[in-house]
């Protein structure tokens, strides 16, 4: 097979081209269809696209062991080039994974994307990656939780890309790095400031980006991530509609380029900010706006932020000269209603009248209550799009996830809660662990791997129900903490309520009418949770139930009260309301 040439010039020079020339594609496709294949995750598909179009230059493949280890330890590739985040292809061991053999890479629809010549197979350590890249082992970090379902081995080798992932949406603003650079050059400015965003833009962001563009006397590259972002983020379809409305109506057309970035974020805070700088340099930018807690995943299981508010800014600034990317800090701005303008908080007199709305207020006080966002805070076009996409809280989806030992009382309490929720006007889908094993997970055993797969299947279905505004109650032992946190990330933490049914083991054994605990005690059943397999109780469940002191109905009403206070359920309609 002929090899596609790869041209590497780090940080914005000639970009890597891994695409197979058209005249060779049919030959390669015919060959690839005879090869064993692996199905890539959504994350790996995003990574493959970024590798193939040069966005990850100077990286031209999934990382081998030397690159991977040096990136973990020093934020550099083996050749010395700066690269702070590992980009690997994890797989499970199998007969088809062998050195010096070609393997076809396919997406979830089994479409052929590329062929890899496997040149390296190596083990990796989850704890090491989590600690060095994310600075934490806390499974409330979405990537720390997600890594538990990645393969135990990484593979690496030369790539021959047959086709890029197909995108049918917003094709007019989907550009490769080379196309983006060419478009930027036409503006005629020597400076380009990039703005990384995974959220809708409000007036403060608009003001900030305009000021940054003026400061560098250049053009703005509005570069939203449309690959994988933080679980629970606003979907990219909604976000891009708001970006297009703003770019067309509120920015000078000669100083803005809106282009989409199919990146799978890692939410690695400071390291990710540095990674974003490299990616934007490859797209033609020489400045990057870096926000407070840039690319942070929020708070950990104790309620503390994973990263310091200015850690990302400091790291990008440290390597700014080497990358050729200036760090533009996201300055905190507030609105002055008496003057109808935004100003930096450091420049405002102590007695000045100001107004601001936090992200929590946007969600809880406005969108969740069906209130229109004020015009001083967001443009009317953005407010309308957001209101259309996000109904009031009581019409949004929610997942109530019961976890606890077998016999703890999960299903009984869930049964009562189902009736109470329907009384309050919410239709409910119940995913009971035993029922799911009969239908969705038939054939799975009770090894740790099979249990994790079963729980993630339940989580996937639950996430789809929540995404479409439904109420789902899940009742499963779900013994492993990391897997439950992974499901939390799938569903979105704002819509996931973990209910720990905290019943002592001895009580569960007394309630066991099937005699399962007794069989486990006699050794007739192996790997039974609570006997010879561990149960990892939640560290910070939203609700903890005592089924010894309180009957199931009382516990169910406690959960209902939580849902009422959270806004997921509307209160009863009073007689006066009925007469209005």
N, C-alpha and C positions, 0 to 999 in steps of 0.2 A: 504493500500500500504506500502511495505517495504521502508525504507528510506536509501538512500546512505550515508555512513558515511562521515563526513567532518573533516579533520585533519588540524588544523590551527597552524602554527608556523611562526610568522611574519618575513618578510624580509629574506627569503632564507632558511627556515627550510623545514619540510615536507609541500608539497603544497596541496592546496585544491583539492579535486576530487569530482565534482558534477555529473559526468557521471553515469547514471543508469547501473548497471551490465547487461551484455548481456542476462542472463537468465530471467531478469525481463522486458526487453525492449518490447517484444511483448504484454505482459499484460498491460504495461503502455501505449503503443501506441493505443491499442484497447480502453482503457479507455479515453485517450486524444481525440480520434476522436469523442467522444460523448459530449465533452465539448464545451462551447463557446470559441471563440479564438480571439486574436488580432494579427494584422500584424505588425511586428517590422520594424522600419526604418533601413536603412543601418548602422547608428551609433549604434543603440541598438543591432543589430546582432553582430557587432564587440565587443561591451561591453560584451554580453553574452558569446562569445567565450573566452574572456580574463578572465571572472569570472570563467568559467567552467574549464579552464586548469590551474588555479592557478596564472596567471600572475598578478592579482590584489590582491593577498594575502597580508594582512589578510582579505580582503573583500570577502565574499562568496555569495553575493546577491546584487541586486539593492538596493540602500540605503533607509532605513526607515527615518522617520522624525528626530529622535534624531541624527543619523549619519549625515544626510544632514545638519542640522543646525550647528552642531559643526564643520563640515568640512568648512562650509562657514565662521564661526567666528574664528576658531582656527587652521584650517588645521589638525584636528584630528578626528578620529572616536569616538563614544560615549565611547568605552572602553579605550580610551587614545592613541591608536596607531596612528602614523603619517600617514595622508592621505590627500593630499592638494586639490584634484579635485573631485567634486561631480560626482558620477556615478548613475544615476537615470533612471527610466523607466516612462516617461511622457505619459499620455493617456488622451483622452477626456472622460468626464462623460458619463456613459451609464448603462443600466440595467444589462449588463453582468458583470460589475465591482462591486463586492460586497465582503464584509469582510468574511473571512473563507470559501471562495469558490475557487475551482480550475479553472484555466483558461489556455488554450493552447497558446503557443507562437509560431508564424509562421513567416517565412521570406516572402520576396516580391513575391516569387513563390508559396506561400501557403504551403511550406514544413514544417512539424512539427519539431520543434527543442527542445521544453521543455514544462514542466508544472510548473506553479507557483501557490502556495497556497497563496492567497491574505491575508496578515496579517495586512497591513496598507494601508490606502488611505488618502492622505493629499494634501493640496494645497501648491503651491510654488509661489514665486514672481519673475518674470523675472528681474525687476530692481535690486532687491537685489542680485540675482545670478550674473548678469552682473557686478555690481559694485564691489562686493566682490571677485569674481573669476577672472574677466578680467580687473578690475580696470577702467571700462569705460562703458558708455551707448551709445557710438558712434556706429551707425549701420554699419559703414564701417568695424567694426570687424566682420569677417564671422560668428562667433558663436553668437554674439549679434543679428545679423540679423536673423540667423537661429532659434533662440529660439522663435521667434514670431510665428513659425508654430508648436511648440511643444504643446502637450496637457496641459490642465490647472491643471491636477492632476498628482501626482506621486503615483505609487503603488509599494509595496515591499512585499516580503515573501519568503518562502523556495522554492528552485528551484530543479526540477528533470530534468536533461538534457538527452534527448534521443539521439541526435546526434549533433556533431559539424558541423558548416557550412562547406560545401564541397568546396574544392579548387582543381582545375584541373591543375593549373599552378605551376611550380617550386616546385613540391612535394618533391624533394630530399633535399631541404633546408628549408622546413616548419617543425619546431620543436616546441613541447610544452616546457614549462619551465623545466620540469623533463628531457626530452630528451636532451635539450640544456646543462643542468648541467652535465648529464652523459657524453656527448661528450667532454665538457670542461675538466672534470676530467682526461680523457685519455691523454690529452696533458702533464700532469705532472707538471703544474705550480701552485703555490699557489696564484698568482695574475692574475686577468682577468680585462682588461680595455675595457669597452663597448663604441662604437661610435654610437650615434643616428644620423640618416640621413634620409632626405626625398628628397634629391637632388642628381644628379650625382656627382661622386667623380672626382676631378681634381688632378693634381700633388701636389698642396699644401695640400689637404686633405690626400693624400697618404703619403706625407712626415710627416705630423703632427701625423697621427696614428702610423706610424712606430716609431717615436721618443717617443711617449707616451708608446708604448709597451716596448721599451728599458728602459725607465725610471723606470717602475714598475717591470722590469724583468719578464714579464708574456706573456700572450696570448691575442690577439685582438678578441673581439666579435664584428664583423661588423654586426650591427643589424638594418637594414633599416625598416622603417614603410611602410607597404603595405596595410593598412586599408584606413582610410580617412585622407588626409593631407590638406595642404592649397589649396583652389580652384585656379586652374591655374598652379599648380605644374606639373612637368614632370610626366607622368603616370608611374605606378610602373613596368609595363612590360619593358619599356625602361630602367628604372633605374636599375632594377635587372640584366638585360643583361650586363650593364656596370660593376656592382659590380662583377659578375661572371668572366668577362674577367680580371678584375684587380686582384681578389683573386687568380686566377689560374696562372697568368703570372708574377705578380710583387710583391707578398708577399711570405715570407718563409712559406711553407705548414705546418710546425710544430708550427706556431705561429699565425694562423688566423682561425677563424670559422665564416663562413657566414651563418646567420640564419634570417628568415623573421619574422616580428612582425605585426600581424593583428590588430594594434591599431587604433582607431579613435581619432585622435589628437583634442585637444581643442584650441590650439594656445594660451595658457594661460600664456606664458612667464615664469616668475620665478616659479609660482606654478607648471606649467607643467614640468619644468626642475626637480623639486623635485620629481614629480610623475614618471618621467622617471628613476630617480635613484632607486626608490622603485621597479619598474617593472624590471629593469636590475639586481637588487639584487636578485629578485626571479628567474632570469635566470642564476644566478651563478657568476655575475660580482661583484667585490668589488671596482672598480674604474669606473668613467664615465667622458668622455670628454664633457665639457660644453662650447658651443660656445658663441660668442657675440650675444646678442639678441636671445638667445636660445628659439626656439618654438614661436617666435614672428610672428604676422600676417602682419607685414609691418607698413605702416603709417596710421594715422587716417584721417578724412575728412578735416583736416587743413594741412595735409602734414607732421605731426610730428609723430615719432615712438610711438607706444603704451607703450613701456617699455624702460628703460634705458639699454645701451649696456652691462652693467656688473651686472644688478640686479639678473639675473638667477644664475650666478656664485656665487654671495654673499649668496644667499639663500641656495643653495646646500651645500656650505661650512659650513654654520651655523649649519646644521643638519647632517653633515657628520659623526660625531662620533656616533650619535644615530642610523643611518641607517647602519653603517659599509660600507659606500661607499665613497671613496676618490674622491674629485673634481679635475679633471685635466683640467686646463683652455685651451681653444683653443687659442693658441698664434698666433699673426699675423705674417705670413711669406711672404717674397717677394723673387723674383728670381734675382739672380746675373748672368747676361748673360756672363760676362767675365770669370766667374769661373764655370759656368754651375751647379749651385747648389742653393738651397733655404736656407734662413737664417732668424732668428727672426729679426724683424725690429728694435728692441731695441739694437741689437748687430752690426748694420751696421754703418760704418763711414759716416759722413755727405756728403762726396763727392763721395760716391760709386755710380756706375751705376746700376740701378735696373729696373725691368720690372714687370708689373702686369696688370691683366685684371679684371675689376669688373664684377659682375653678369649682370649688365645692358649692359656692352659692349659685353659680351658673347651673349646676346640675340639680341641687336640692331645692333651691328657692324659686327658680324660674322654669327650667325644662320639665322637672318632675311634677310641677304644679300647673303646667300648661300656660305659664305666663310668658309673654313676649319680652325678649331682652331689650333693654333701653337703647335708643339710638346713639347715645353718647358712648355706649360700651361696644356696640357692634353694628355694622352696617345693616340696613333693613333687609337686603337681599340674603345676607348670611343668617340673620335671625329667622327669616321665613323658611329657609332650607332646614335649619336646625329644628324648628318647631314641627315641620312636616315629618322629619325623620324620627324625632324623639317625642313620643306621646307622654302624657302624665304618668307618674310612677305606678299608679294602680292599673295601668294598661301595659306596663312593661313586664317582661318575663322575669321569673325568679325560680331558683332551684333550692329546695330544702333538702339537705343531704344528711340523713341519719347514719351514724356510725356507732358501733359498739359490739360487744361480744355476742355470739349466738345465744339467743334466749334473753337478751337484755331488755327487750320490749320495743324494739324499733318498729316492727310491722304493726303491732297493736296500736301504738301511739300514732303512727302514720295513717292508719285506718280512720281513727277518730278525727285527726286533723283534716283529712280529705273531706269529710262530711261538713266540718265547720267552714272550710274554705268555700265549698259549693253553696253553703247557706249565705255567704257574703258575696256571692256573684262571680267567683273565680272558678273556671273549669280546670280540672286537675288531671294530670297524667301521673300514674304511679308506676315506678320502676322498682319492683321488689327484687332483691337479690336472688331468691329461689326461683321466681317466675322467669327472670331474665336468663338464668342458667338453663331453663327448659327450652327457651325459644332462641334468644339472641346468642347465647354462648354454649349451646349444646355441643358436647364433645370436649370441652375444656376440662382439665383436671384441676388439682388443688396445689400444684407447685407454686412457688412465688411468682414465676413468670406467667403462669396461667391465671393466677388470681389478679395480678396487675392488669393483664389483658382484659379480663372480665370487667374490672372496675373502669378501665379506660373506655371500653365499649359503652358502658352505662353513661359515663361522662360525656362521650361524644353525642349520644342521643339526647341527653339532658341539655347540652349546649345548643343543639339545634332547636329544641323546643323553646328554650329561653330566648334564643335569637329571634324567634317568630312571635314573641310576646306571650308565651304560654307559662303555666305554672306546673312544675314537675317536682314530685316527691320521690326521692331515691332512698331506699332502705336496704343497705348492704353492710356486712361486717367491715369491709374495706379496711383491713388491718394495718396497712402501711402508710405512714405519714406523708412520705414524698409523693406517693401516688394520689392521695387525696388532694395535696396541694397542686399537683399537675392538673387534676380535674377542676380545681378552683380557677386555675389559669384558663382552661378551656372555656369555662362558662363565663368568666369575668368576675373579679372579686366583688364588684358592686352588686352583683345579682346572685351571689352564692352564700347561703346560710348553712354553716356546719352545725349540726345538732349532735352533741356527744351524749349518748344514752349511757350514763355512767353507773352501770349495775355491777356489783361485785361478782367475781367468778363463782363463789360458792352459791350465791343466789341463782345465777344462771344455771348451775348444775341442778339445783333443786327444782327449777322450772322445766327441765328438759324431759318432755314427755316422749320424745323419740329415742331417748337413751344414747344420744350421740356422744355426750361427755363420758358416759360410762364405758362405751366402746373405746374411746380414745385413751382412757385411763388403763384399760386392759391391753392396749397396744394393738387393737384390731383396726383402728383408724390411725393413719400416720399424718403428721403435719396439721393437726387440728388446732385452730387458733385458741390460745389460752392454756393449752396443755403442753404440746411440744412444738408449737410455732408461736412467735410473739404477736401480741397486739400492741401497737404503738398509739397511745391515746393522744388526742389533739392537745397541742400546747396552748392554743388560744381560740377555742371554738366560740362561735357567736352565742350559742346557747348550750348549757349543760343541764341535763335532766337527772333527777333522782327518782327512780322507779320503785324504790323501796318505801320511801316516805310518802310519795305522791302517786295516786292512781293515774292511769293513762289519759283520762279525760282532762284532769287538772293540768297535766303536762302539755296536752294538745292545746289547751286554752292559753297556756303560757307562751307557746310558739305563736299562736294567733295574735296575741297582744303585741308581740315583737313585730309581726308583719304589719299590724295596724299602725304602730308607732313609726315604722320605716316607710309607710306610705304605699306598700305593695298591696294592701287591702283597704278598701274604703269602709268607713264606719257605717253603722246602721243609719238608715234614713229616718229622721224624726217625724212626728205627726205634723209639725209646723212646716217642715220641708215639703211634705206631701201636699199640703194645702196651697203652697206658693204657686 
